[in-house]
Amino acid sequence: MTGWEAKIVVVAIGLSICATHGLAENKSDKDVAYGTHERHVLDVYWNTDYKNAPIVFTIHGGGFTNGNKSYCSKNIQNFYREKGCIVVSPNYRLRKEGTPITIADCTIDVAMAVAYMQANAEKYGGDPEKIVSTGSSAGGYLSAQIAYRKQWNWPSDAMHQPEVLNVIAWFGDSPYLPPYVIQQVAANDAPGFIMYGGDDEHPSTPAQQGHDMQAKLKSKQIWNKMVYVDAMGHVPAQRILYSPTSRDQETYEAFNEFLDMVCYGKGEPQGGDVIEVGK
């Protein structure tokens, strides 16, 4: 073999390797229907290299009257995909004036979205038994319901009607947590990570709700951690956790350890404490 022939062979091998390993890419699937209503749509963000990846739901807030799936910002998408997770952001019906929609309807909609992804996880390289439920404000309420409610009365037109939603962890960013949500927590339920702002929190989501939820999780011997951001108000996670330019390092590291534990069975991080963020 001549020198030129050898070089051609090396180049060919290199191109073959690139072709084999360069196919993985970040992709999105927008407005995927999980039900019959026009708001029954979700967006999925994933990488084509994923196999049995955890699935993270990011549920928007808006007082059950406003908001949409665009809540799942680039920072949120990148944060969870860097952890090897599929990201799902659903719309749900809203309580608009003149409509009969209730908070219970909002809740069953999100449950239907989770059920859809359980049934279709393989399409995106996901693990249907590893779902992390996250949300902010009203979305925090919905994410907690998804994580801790035990029974679902599925509507007759629901595409999928599983007996159990396979939620392995919950994160609430200034979640609205009335007592009846907290009381649903039972032994062996999903670990919880909670975040609230300080004096400028929304009056419907005082940090005391987070302390009450943490106490309930502790009473059931379930791993938990809370972050209290004294200098910020409502839904601080976008700045304190997701933004690479303004995040709090201690919170970021603690949340990464939480995800490693629940998604991949790595480590046993300290729980039961409150991280106090001053900035």
C-alpha positions as CSV (number, residue, x, y, z in Angstrom):
1,M,0.0,0.0,0.0
2,T,1.4,3.4,-1.0
3,G,1.5,6.4,1.4
4,W,-1.4,8.0,-0.4
5,E,-3.5,4.9,-0.3
6,A,-2.8,4.6,3.5
7,K,-3.9,8.2,4.0
8,I,-7.1,7.5,2.0
9,V,-7.9,4.5,4.2
10,V,-7.3,6.6,7.4
11,V,-9.6,9.3,6.1
12,A,-12.3,6.8,5.2
13,I,-12.2,5.2,8.6
14,G,-12.4,8.6,10.2
15,L,-15.4,9.6,8.2
16,S,-17.0,6.3,9.1
17,I,-16.5,6.9,12.8
18,C,-17.9,10.4,12.5
19,A,-20.9,9.1,10.6
20,T,-21.5,6.4,13.3
21,H,-21.1,8.7,16.3
22,G,-22.2,12.0,14.9
23,L,-25.9,11.1,14.3
24,A,-27.0,12.0,17.9
25,E,-28.8,15.3,18.0
26,N,-31.1,17.3,20.2
27,K,-34.6,17.2,18.8
28,S,-38.1,18.6,19.7
29,D,-41.6,17.4,18.9
30,K,-44.1,20.2,19.3
31,D,-47.8,20.2,19.8
32,V,-48.1,16.5,20.4
33,A,-51.8,15.7,21.1
34,Y,-52.4,13.8,24.3
35,G,-56.2,14.3,24.4
36,T,-59.1,15.8,22.4
37,H,-59.2,19.4,23.6
38,E,-57.1,22.1,21.8
39,R,-55.1,22.6,25.0
40,H,-54.3,18.9,25.2
41,V,-50.9,19.3,23.6
42,L,-47.3,18.9,24.8
43,D,-43.8,19.6,23.6
44,V,-41.0,17.0,24.0
45,Y,-37.3,17.8,24.0
46,W,-34.9,14.9,23.7
47,N,-31.6,13.6,22.3
48,T,-31.6,10.9,19.7
49,D,-28.8,9.1,21.6
50,Y,-31.1,8.5,24.6
51,K,-31.9,5.0,25.8
52,N,-34.1,4.5,28.9
53,A,-33.7,8.1,29.8
54,P,-35.6,9.7,32.7
55,I,-38.5,11.9,31.7
56,V,-38.9,15.3,33.4
57,F,-42.2,17.1,33.2
58,T,-42.1,20.9,33.5
59,I,-45.6,22.2,34.3
60,H,-46.3,25.9,33.8
61,G,-48.1,28.1,36.4
62,G,-50.4,31.1,35.9
63,G,-53.0,30.7,38.6
64,F,-54.9,28.1,36.6
65,T,-56.1,30.9,34.3
66,N,-53.1,31.8,32.2
67,G,-49.8,30.4,31.0
68,N,-48.6,27.8,28.5
69,K,-45.9,25.3,27.7
70,S,-43.4,27.9,26.6
71,Y,-42.7,28.2,30.3
72,C,-40.1,25.5,29.5
73,S,-37.3,28.0,28.6
74,K,-34.0,27.2,26.9
75,N,-32.4,27.2,30.3
76,I,-34.8,24.6,31.6
77,Q,-34.4,22.5,28.5
78,N,-30.6,22.6,28.6
79,F,-30.5,22.0,32.4
80,Y,-32.4,18.7,32.2
81,R,-30.9,17.5,28.9
82,E,-27.4,18.0,30.3
83,K,-28.5,15.5,32.9
84,G,-29.5,13.0,30.2
85,C,-33.3,13.6,30.7
86,I,-36.1,13.9,28.2
87,V,-38.1,17.2,28.9
88,V,-41.8,17.4,28.5
89,S,-43.9,20.6,28.8
90,P,-47.7,20.2,28.6
91,N,-50.5,22.7,28.1
92,Y,-53.7,22.1,30.0
93,R,-57.2,23.6,30.1
94,L,-57.5,26.9,31.8
95,R,-60.1,28.4,34.1
96,K,-61.3,31.2,31.8
97,E,-64.3,33.3,32.7
98,G,-67.5,31.8,31.2
99,T,-66.1,28.3,31.0
100,P,-66.9,25.3,33.3
101,I,-63.2,24.4,33.7
102,T,-62.1,23.6,37.3
103,I,-58.7,23.0,39.0
104,A,-59.7,19.3,39.0
105,D,-59.9,19.5,35.2
106,C,-56.4,21.1,35.0
107,T,-55.2,18.3,37.2
108,I,-56.6,15.5,35.2
109,D,-55.3,17.0,32.0
110,V,-51.7,16.9,33.3
111,A,-52.3,13.4,34.5
112,M,-53.4,12.5,31.0
113,A,-50.2,14.0,29.6
114,V,-48.1,11.9,32.0
115,A,-50.1,8.8,31.0
116,Y,-49.4,9.6,27.4
117,M,-45.7,9.8,27.9
118,Q,-45.6,6.6,29.9
119,A,-47.2,4.8,27.0
120,N,-45.0,6.5,24.4
121,A,-41.7,6.8,26.2
122,E,-39.9,4.4,23.9
123,K,-40.5,6.6,20.9
124,Y,-38.1,9.2,22.6
125,G,-35.7,6.8,24.2
126,G,-37.3,7.2,27.6
127,D,-37.9,5.0,30.6
128,P,-41.7,5.0,31.4
129,E,-40.9,4.0,35.0
130,K,-38.7,7.1,35.7
131,I,-40.8,10.3,35.6
132,V,-39.8,13.4,37.5
133,S,-42.7,15.9,38.1
134,T,-41.8,19.6,38.3
135,G,-43.7,22.8,38.2
136,S,-44.0,26.4,39.4
137,S,-46.8,28.1,41.3
138,A,-50.0,26.6,40.0
139,G,-47.8,24.2,38.1
140,G,-46.2,23.2,41.4
141,Y,-49.7,22.3,42.7
142,L,-50.3,20.2,39.6
143,S,-46.8,18.5,39.8
144,A,-47.5,17.6,43.5
145,Q,-50.8,16.1,42.6
146,I,-49.1,14.1,39.9
147,A,-46.5,12.9,42.4
148,Y,-48.7,12.1,45.4
149,R,-52.3,11.5,44.4
150,K,-53.0,7.8,44.5
151,Q,-56.2,7.3,42.4
152,W,-57.3,8.7,39.1
153,N,-60.8,8.7,37.6
154,W,-60.0,8.8,34.0
155,P,-62.4,10.5,31.6
156,S,-63.9,8.1,29.0
157,D,-62.0,9.7,26.1
158,A,-58.6,9.5,27.8
159,M,-56.1,7.9,25.4
160,H,-54.3,6.0,28.2
161,Q,-55.7,5.0,31.6
162,P,-52.9,3.5,33.7
163,E,-53.5,2.5,37.3
164,V,-50.4,4.2,38.5
165,L,-48.4,7.2,37.3
166,N,-44.7,6.3,37.6
167,V,-43.4,9.5,39.3
168,I,-40.2,8.9,41.1
169,A,-39.5,12.5,42.3
170,W,-41.1,15.9,42.7
171,F,-39.8,19.4,42.5
172,G,-42.0,22.4,43.4
173,D,-40.9,26.0,42.6
174,S,-43.2,28.2,44.9
175,P,-45.9,25.5,44.6
176,Y,-49.4,26.2,45.8
177,L,-49.9,23.5,48.4
178,P,-53.2,23.5,50.2
179,P,-53.5,21.1,53.2
180,Y,-55.4,18.4,51.2
181,V,-52.4,18.1,48.8
182,I,-49.9,17.7,51.6
183,Q,-52.1,15.1,53.4
184,Q,-51.9,12.8,50.4
185,V,-48.2,12.1,51.1
186,A,-47.7,8.5,52.3
187,A,-44.8,6.2,53.1
188,N,-42.6,5.2,50.2
189,D,-43.8,8.2,48.1
190,A,-41.5,10.2,45.8
191,P,-38.7,12.3,47.3
192,G,-39.4,16.0,47.2
193,F,-37.3,19.1,46.5
194,I,-39.0,22.4,47.4
195,M,-38.1,26.1,46.7
196,Y,-39.8,29.3,47.9
197,G,-39.1,33.0,47.9
198,G,-39.0,35.2,51.0
199,D,-41.2,38.1,52.1
200,D,-42.1,39.0,48.5
201,E,-43.6,35.5,47.8
202,H,-47.1,35.5,46.4
203,P,-49.7,35.6,49.1
204,S,-51.2,32.3,47.9
205,T,-47.8,30.5,48.1
206,P,-46.2,31.5,51.4
207,A,-43.0,29.6,52.3
208,Q,-44.8,28.1,55.3
209,Q,-46.5,25.7,52.8
210,G,-43.1,24.4,51.9
211,H,-42.2,24.0,55.6
212,D,-45.5,22.1,56.1
213,M,-44.8,19.8,53.1
214,Q,-41.2,19.2,54.3
215,A,-42.6,18.2,57.7
216,K,-45.0,15.8,56.1
217,L,-42.3,14.2,54.0
218,K,-40.1,13.9,57.1
219,S,-42.9,12.3,59.1
220,K,-43.2,9.6,56.4
221,Q,-39.4,9.2,56.3
222,I,-39.2,10.4,52.7
223,W,-36.1,12.2,51.4
224,N,-36.6,15.9,51.2
225,K,-34.9,19.3,50.9
226,M,-36.1,22.9,50.8
227,V,-34.5,26.0,49.5
228,Y,-35.5,29.4,51.0
229,V,-34.5,32.4,48.9
230,D,-35.0,35.3,51.3
231,A,-34.2,38.1,48.9
232,M,-36.5,36.9,46.1
233,G,-40.2,36.5,45.6
234,H,-42.3,34.2,43.6
235,V,-40.9,31.2,41.6
236,P,-37.2,31.9,42.1
237,A,-35.9,28.7,40.4
238,Q,-35.5,30.3,36.9
239,R,-32.8,32.6,38.4
240,I,-31.5,30.6,41.4
241,L,-31.3,27.2,39.7
242,Y,-31.8,27.2,35.9
243,S,-29.9,30.3,34.8
244,P,-26.2,29.5,34.3
245,T,-25.4,33.2,35.0
246,S,-27.3,33.8,38.2
247,R,-27.8,30.4,39.8
248,D,-26.8,29.8,43.4
249,Q,-24.0,27.2,43.5
250,E,-25.1,25.4,46.7
251,T,-28.6,25.0,45.4
252,Y,-27.4,23.9,41.9
253,E,-25.1,21.3,43.4
254,A,-27.8,20.0,45.8
255,F,-30.4,19.7,43.0
256,N,-27.9,17.9,40.8
257,E,-27.3,15.4,43.6
258,F,-31.1,15.0,44.0
259,L,-31.4,14.2,40.3
260,D,-28.5,11.8,40.4
261,M,-30.1,10.0,43.3
262,V,-33.6,9.7,41.9
263,C,-32.8,9.2,38.2
264,Y,-29.7,7.1,38.3
265,G,-29.4,5.7,41.9
266,K,-26.2,7.6,42.5
267,G,-25.2,8.7,45.9
268,E,-27.1,9.4,49.1
269,P,-27.2,13.2,49.5
270,Q,-28.1,14.8,52.8
271,G,-31.8,15.5,53.1
272,G,-34.1,17.0,55.6
273,D,-32.4,20.4,55.7
274,V,-33.2,23.9,54.4
275,I,-30.7,25.8,52.2
276,E,-31.0,29.5,52.9
277,V,-30.0,31.7,50.0
278,G,-29.4,35.3,50.8
279,K,-29.0,36.8,47.3
